[in-house]
Amino acid sequence: MRLRVEFTTEPFDLEEAPTHAVVARDVIQAAELDAVDVGPFGNTAEGGADAVLTAVDALLRKSLAAGATRVSLQVNVVGEEEGR
């Protein structure tokens, strides 16, 4: 199964990316995911279910520890992995 995660962290800072947002971005970019797209107001990534769920766990733990007061996320099933 393939999943897509979309997420944002708060509080926002329009002047400079807050530490929690940088941490969240780093977690997603370091994960074994496909089609990673990070931006100032939302982020998306796709990959196999295990990789996405592992990344979401790390994202939540690390961004909250880095000062996020809210993490909004949505996870959608987008298809099956090839060969399964």
ZATOR-941715 format. One record per atom (N, C-alpha, C, O): x, y, z; chain; residue in three letters; residue number from 0. Coordinates in steps of 0.1 Angstrom, whole numbers, plus 5000, padded with zeros to 4 digits. Example, Ala and Ser with C-alpha at 12.3 -4.5 7.8 and 13.67 -1.06 7.14 Angstrom:
# residues 2
<r <5132,4943,5078>,'A','ala',0>
<r <5123,4955,5078>,'A','ala',0>
<r <5132,4967,5078>,'A','ala',0>
<r <5142,4967,5085>,'A','ala',0>
<r <5128,4978,5071>,'A','ser',1>
<r <5137,4989,5071>,'A','ser',1>
<r <5129,5000,5079>,'A','ser',1>
<r <5134,5011,5080>,'A','ser',1>
***
This chain:
# residues 84
<r <5008,4988,5000>,'A','met',0>
<r <5000,5000,5000>,'A','met',0>
<r <5009,5012,5000>,'A','met',0>
<r <5019,5013,5007>,'A','met',0>
<r <5005,5022,4992>,'A','arg',1>
<r <5012,5035,4992>,'A','arg',1>
<r <5003,5046,4999>,'A','arg',1>
<r <4991,5045,4998>,'A','arg',1>
<r <5010,5054,5006>,'A','leu',2>
<r <5003,5065,5014>,'A','leu',2>
<r <5008,5078,5010>,'A','leu',2>
<r <5020,5080,5006>,'A','leu',2>
<r <5000,5089,5011>,'A','arg',3>
<r <5004,5103,5009>,'A','arg',3>
<r <5001,5109,5022>,'A','arg',3>
<r <4990,5108,5028>,'A','arg',3>
<r <5011,5117,5028>,'A','val',4>
<r <5009,5125,5040>,'A','val',4>
<r <5010,5139,5036>,'A','val',4>
<r <5019,5143,5029>,'A','val',4>
<r <5001,5147,5041>,'A','glu',5>
<r <5001,5162,5040>,'A','glu',5>
<r <5001,5167,5054>,'A','glu',5>
<r <4994,5163,5063>,'A','glu',5>
<r <5010,5177,5057>,'A','phe',6>
<r <5011,5182,5071>,'A','phe',6>
<r <5016,5196,5071>,'A','phe',6>
<r <5022,5202,5062>,'A','phe',6>
<r <5012,5203,5082>,'A','thr',7>
<r <5017,5216,5086>,'A','thr',7>
<r <5020,5216,5101>,'A','thr',7>
<r <5014,5208,5108>,'A','thr',7>
<r <5029,5225,5105>,'A','thr',8>
<r <5032,5226,5119>,'A','thr',8>
<r <5029,5241,5123>,'A','thr',8>
<r <5030,5250,5114>,'A','thr',8>
<r <5025,5243,5135>,'A','glu',9>
<r <5022,5257,5140>,'A','glu',9>
<r <5030,5259,5153>,'A','glu',9>
<r <5033,5249,5160>,'A','glu',9>
<r <5032,5271,5157>,'A','pro',10>
<r <5027,5283,5151>,'A','pro',10>
<r <5035,5287,5139>,'A','pro',10>
<r <5047,5283,5137>,'A','pro',10>
<r <5029,5295,5130>,'A','phe',11>
<r <5035,5300,5118>,'A','phe',11>
<r <5044,5312,5121>,'A','phe',11>
<r <5041,5319,5131>,'A','phe',11>
<r <5054,5314,5113>,'A','asp',12>
<r <5062,5327,5114>,'A','asp',12>
<r <5065,5330,5100>,'A','asp',12>
<r <5072,5323,5093>,'A','asp',12>
<r <5059,5341,5095>,'A','leu',13>
<r <5061,5345,5081>,'A','leu',13>
<r <5074,5351,5078>,'A','leu',13>
<r <5078,5352,5066>,'A','leu',13>
<r <5082,5355,5088>,'A','glu',14>
<r <5095,5361,5086>,'A','glu',14>
<r <5106,5350,5085>,'A','glu',14>
<r <5115,5352,5076>,'A','glu',14>
<r <5105,5340,5093>,'A','glu',15>
<r <5116,5329,5092>,'A','glu',15>
<r <5109,5316,5096>,'A','glu',15>
<r <5100,5316,5105>,'A','glu',15>
<r <5114,5305,5090>,'A','ala',16>
<r <5109,5292,5094>,'A','ala',16>
<r <5112,5289,5108>,'A','ala',16>
<r <5124,5289,5112>,'A','ala',16>
<r <5102,5286,5116>,'A','pro',17>
<r <5104,5282,5130>,'A','pro',17>
<r <5112,5269,5131>,'A','pro',17>
<r <5112,5261,5122>,'A','pro',17>
<r <5119,5267,5142>,'A','thr',18>
<r <5126,5255,5144>,'A','thr',18>
<r <5118,5242,5142>,'A','thr',18>
<r <5123,5233,5136>,'A','thr',18>
<r <5106,5242,5147>,'A','his',19>
<r <5098,5230,5146>,'A','his',19>
<r <5095,5227,5131>,'A','his',19>
<r <5094,5215,5127>,'A','his',19>
<r <5093,5237,5123>,'A','ala',20>
<r <5091,5235,5108>,'A','ala',20>
<r <5103,5230,5101>,'A','ala',20>
<r <5102,5221,5093>,'A','ala',20>
<r <5115,5235,5105>,'A','val',21>
<r <5127,5230,5099>,'A','val',21>
<r <5129,5215,5103>,'A','val',21>
<r <5133,5207,5095>,'A','val',21>
<r <5127,5212,5116>,'A','val',22>
<r <5128,5198,5120>,'A','val',22>
<r <5119,5189,5113>,'A','val',22>
<r <5123,5178,5108>,'A','val',22>
<r <5106,5193,5111>,'A','ala',23>
<r <5096,5185,5104>,'A','ala',23>
<r <5101,5183,5089>,'A','ala',23>
<r <5100,5172,5084>,'A','ala',23>
<r <5106,5193,5083>,'A','arg',24>
<r <5111,5192,5069>,'A','arg',24>
<r <5122,5183,5068>,'A','arg',24>
<r <5123,5175,5059>,'A','arg',24>
<r <5132,5184,5078>,'A','asp',25>
<r <5144,5175,5078>,'A','asp',25>
<r <5140,5161,5080>,'A','asp',25>
<r <5145,5152,5073>,'A','asp',25>
<r <5130,5158,5088>,'A','val',26>
<r <5125,5144,5091>,'A','val',26>
<r <5120,5138,5078>,'A','val',26>
<r <5124,5127,5074>,'A','val',26>
<r <5112,5146,5071>,'A','ile',27>
<r <5105,5141,5059>,'A','ile',27>
<r <5116,5139,5047>,'A','ile',27>
<r <5115,5129,5040>,'A','ile',27>
<r <5125,5149,5046>,'A','gln',28>
<r <5135,5148,5036>,'A','gln',28>
<r <5145,5136,5038>,'A','gln',28>
<r <5150,5131,5028>,'A','gln',28>
<r <5147,5133,5051>,'A','ala',29>
<r <5156,5122,5054>,'A','ala',29>
<r <5150,5108,5053>,'A','ala',29>
<r <5157,5098,5052>,'A','ala',29>
<r <5137,5108,5053>,'A','ala',30>
<r <5129,5095,5053>,'A','ala',30>
<r <5130,5089,5039>,'A','ala',30>
<r <5133,5096,5029>,'A','ala',30>
<r <5128,5076,5038>,'A','glu',31>
<r <5128,5069,5025>,'A','glu',31>
<r <5114,5070,5018>,'A','glu',31>
<r <5107,5061,5017>,'A','glu',31>
<r <5111,5083,5014>,'A','leu',32>
<r <5098,5086,5008>,'A','leu',32>
<r <5101,5091,4994>,'A','leu',32>
<r <5111,5095,4990>,'A','leu',32>
<r <5090,5090,4986>,'A','asp',33>
<r <5090,5095,4972>,'A','asp',33>
<r <5082,5109,4971>,'A','asp',33>
<r <5075,5112,4981>,'A','asp',33>
<r <5085,5116,4961>,'A','ala',34>
<r <5076,5128,4958>,'A','ala',34>
<r <5075,5137,4970>,'A','ala',34>
<r <5064,5142,4973>,'A','ala',34>
<r <5086,5140,4976>,'A','val',35>
<r <5086,5149,4988>,'A','val',35>
<r <5085,5164,4982>,'A','val',35>
<r <5092,5168,4974>,'A','val',35>
<r <5075,5171,4988>,'A','asp',36>
<r <5073,5185,4984>,'A','asp',36>
<r <5071,5193,4997>,'A','asp',36>
<r <5061,5192,5003>,'A','asp',36>
<r <5081,5202,5000>,'A','val',37>
<r <5080,5210,5012>,'A','val',37>
<r <5078,5224,5008>,'A','val',37>
<r <5084,5229,4998>,'A','val',37>
<r <5070,5231,5016>,'A','gly',38>
<r <5067,5245,5013>,'A','gly',38>
<r <5064,5253,5025>,'A','gly',38>
<r <5063,5247,5036>,'A','gly',38>
<r <5062,5266,5024>,'A','pro',39>
<r <5060,5274,5036>,'A','pro',39>
<r <5046,5272,5043>,'A','pro',39>
<r <5045,5274,5055>,'A','pro',39>
<r <5036,5267,5035>,'A','phe',40>
<r <5023,5265,5041>,'A','phe',40>
<r <5018,5251,5041>,'A','phe',40>
<r <5006,5249,5045>,'A','phe',40>
<r <5025,5242,5036>,'A','gly',41>
<r <5021,5228,5036>,'A','gly',41>
<r <5032,5219,5030>,'A','gly',41>
<r <5040,5224,5022>,'A','gly',41>
<r <5031,5207,5033>,'A','asn',42>
<r <5041,5197,5029>,'A','asn',42>
<r <5035,5184,5025>,'A','asn',42>
<r <5025,5180,5032>,'A','asn',42>
<r <5040,5177,5015>,'A','thr',43>
<r <5034,5164,5011>,'A','thr',43>
<r <5046,5155,5008>,'A','thr',43>
<r <5057,5159,5005>,'A','thr',43>
<r <5043,5142,5010>,'A','ala',44>
<r <5052,5132,5007>,'A','ala',44>
<r <5045,5119,5005>,'A','ala',44>
<r <5034,5117,5010>,'A','ala',44>
<r <5050,5110,4996>,'A','glu',45>
<r <5044,5097,4994>,'A','glu',45>
<r <5054,5086,4995>,'A','glu',45>
<r <5066,5089,4994>,'A','glu',45>
<r <5049,5074,4998>,'A','gly',46>
<r <5058,5063,4999>,'A','gly',46>
<r <5051,5051,5004>,'A','gly',46>
<r <5038,5051,5005>,'A','gly',46>
<r <5058,5040,5006>,'A','gly',47>
<r <5052,5028,5011>,'A','gly',47>
<r <5046,5031,5025>,'A','gly',47>
<r <5051,5040,5032>,'A','gly',47>
<r <5037,5023,5029>,'A','ala',48>
<r <5030,5025,5042>,'A','ala',48>
<r <5039,5025,5053>,'A','ala',48>
<r <5038,5034,5062>,'A','ala',48>
<r <5048,5015,5054>,'A','asp',49>
<r <5057,5015,5066>,'A','asp',49>
<r <5066,5027,5066>,'A','asp',49>
<r <5069,5033,5077>,'A','asp',49>
<r <5071,5031,5055>,'A','ala',50>
<r <5080,5043,5055>,'A','ala',50>
<r <5073,5056,5059>,'A','ala',50>
<r <5078,5064,5066>,'A','ala',50>
<r <5060,5057,5054>,'A','val',51>
<r <5052,5069,5057>,'A','val',51>
<r <5049,5069,5072>,'A','val',51>
<r <5050,5080,5079>,'A','val',51>
<r <5044,5058,5077>,'A','leu',52>
<r <5040,5058,5091>,'A','leu',52>
<r <5052,5060,5100>,'A','leu',52>
<r <5051,5066,5111>,'A','leu',52>
<r <5064,5054,5097>,'A','thr',53>
<r <5076,5057,5105>,'A','thr',53>
<r <5080,5071,5104>,'A','thr',53>
<r <5083,5077,5115>,'A','thr',53>
<r <5079,5078,5093>,'A','ala',54>
<r <5082,5092,5091>,'A','ala',54>
<r <5072,5100,5099>,'A','ala',54>
<r <5076,5110,5105>,'A','ala',54>
<r <5059,5097,5099>,'A','val',55>
<r <5049,5105,5106>,'A','val',55>
<r <5052,5104,5121>,'A','val',55>
<r <5051,5114,5128>,'A','val',55>
<r <5055,5092,5126>,'A','asp',56>
<r <5059,5091,5140>,'A','asp',56>
<r <5070,5100,5144>,'A','asp',56>
<r <5069,5107,5154>,'A','asp',56>
<r <5081,5100,5136>,'A','ala',57>
<r <5093,5108,5139>,'A','ala',57>
<r <5089,5123,5138>,'A','ala',57>
<r <5093,5131,5146>,'A','ala',57>
<r <5081,5126,5127>,'A','leu',58>
<r <5077,5140,5125>,'A','leu',58>
<r <5069,5145,5137>,'A','leu',58>
<r <5072,5156,5142>,'A','leu',58>
<r <5060,5138,5142>,'A','leu',59>
<r <5052,5142,5154>,'A','leu',59>
<r <5061,5144,5166>,'A','leu',59>
<r <5061,5154,5173>,'A','leu',59>
<r <5069,5134,5169>,'A','arg',60>
<r <5077,5134,5181>,'A','arg',60>
<r <5087,5146,5181>,'A','arg',60>
<r <5089,5153,5190>,'A','arg',60>
<r <5094,5147,5169>,'A','lys',61>
<r <5105,5157,5169>,'A','lys',61>
<r <5100,5171,5167>,'A','lys',61>
<r <5106,5180,5173>,'A','lys',61>
<r <5089,5173,5159>,'A','ser',62>
<r <5084,5187,5158>,'A','ser',62>
<r <5078,5192,5171>,'A','ser',62>
<r <5079,5204,5174>,'A','ser',62>
<r <5071,5183,5178>,'A','leu',63>
<r <5065,5187,5191>,'A','leu',63>
<r <5076,5190,5201>,'A','leu',63>
<r <5075,5200,5208>,'A','leu',63>
<r <5087,5182,5201>,'A','ala',64>
<r <5098,5185,5210>,'A','ala',64>
<r <5105,5198,5206>,'A','ala',64>
<r <5112,5204,5215>,'A','ala',64>
<r <5104,5202,5194>,'A','ala',65>
<r <5111,5214,5189>,'A','ala',65>
<r <5102,5226,5190>,'A','ala',65>
<r <5106,5237,5186>,'A','ala',65>
<r <5090,5225,5196>,'A','gly',66>
<r <5082,5237,5199>,'A','gly',66>
<r <5069,5238,5191>,'A','gly',66>
<r <5062,5248,5193>,'A','gly',66>
<r <5066,5229,5183>,'A','ala',67>
<r <5053,5229,5176>,'A','ala',67>
<r <5042,5229,5187>,'A','ala',67>
<r <5043,5221,5196>,'A','ala',67>
<r <5032,5237,5185>,'A','thr',68>
<r <5020,5236,5194>,'A','thr',68>
<r <5008,5229,5187>,'A','thr',68>
<r <4999,5226,5194>,'A','thr',68>
<r <5010,5227,5174>,'A','arg',69>
<r <4999,5220,5167>,'A','arg',69>
<r <5006,5214,5154>,'A','arg',69>
<r <5013,5221,5147>,'A','arg',69>
<r <5002,5202,5151>,'A','val',70>
<r <5006,5195,5139>,'A','val',70>
<r <4993,5190,5133>,'A','val',70>
<r <4986,5182,5138>,'A','val',70>
<r <4990,5195,5121>,'A','ser',71>
<r <4979,5191,5113>,'A','ser',71>
<r <4983,5182,5102>,'A','ser',71>
<r <4993,5185,5095>,'A','ser',71>
<r <4977,5170,5102>,'A','leu',72>
<r <4981,5161,5091>,'A','leu',72>
<r <4970,5153,5086>,'A','leu',72>
<r <4960,5150,5093>,'A','leu',72>
<r <4972,5148,5074>,'A','gln',73>
<r <4962,5140,5067>,'A','gln',73>
<r <4970,5129,5060>,'A','gln',73>
<r <4980,5131,5054>,'A','gln',73>
<r <4965,5117,5061>,'A','val',74>
<r <4971,5105,5055>,'A','val',74>
<r <4961,5099,5046>,'A','val',74>
<r <4950,5096,5050>,'A','val',74>
<r <4964,5097,5033>,'A','asn',75>
<r <4955,5091,5023>,'A','asn',75>
<r <4962,5079,5017>,'A','asn',75>
<r <4974,5079,5014>,'A','asn',75>
<r <4954,5069,5014>,'A','val',76>
<r <4959,5057,5006>,'A','val',76>
<r <4958,5062,4992>,'A','val',76>
<r <4948,5066,4987>,'A','val',76>
<r <4969,5060,4985>,'A','val',77>
<r <4970,5064,4971>,'A','val',77>
<r <4972,5053,4961>,'A','val',77>
<r <4971,5055,4949>,'A','val',77>
<r <4974,5041,4966>,'A','gly',78>
<r <4976,5030,4957>,'A','gly',78>
<r <4984,5018,4964>,'A','gly',78>
<r <4987,5019,4975>,'A','gly',78>
<r <4986,5008,4956>,'A','glu',79>
<r <4993,4996,4960>,'A','glu',79>
<r <5008,4998,4956>,'A','glu',79>
<r <5011,5003,4945>,'A','glu',79>
<r <5017,4992,4964>,'A','glu',80>
<r <5031,4991,4959>,'A','glu',80>
<r <5032,4981,4949>,'A','glu',80>
<r <5025,4971,4949>,'A','glu',80>
<r <5041,4983,4939>,'A','glu',81>
<r <5043,4973,4929>,'A','glu',81>
<r <5048,4960,4935>,'A','glu',81>
<r <5056,4960,4944>,'A','glu',81>
<r <5044,4949,4929>,'A','gly',82>
<r <5048,4936,4934>,'A','gly',82>
<r <5041,4931,4946>,'A','gly',82>
<r <5045,4920,4951>,'A','gly',82>
<r <5031,4937,4951>,'A','arg',83>
<r <5024,4932,4963>,'A','arg',83>
<r <5010,4928,4959>,'A','arg',83>
<r <5002,4924,4967>,'A','arg',83>
***
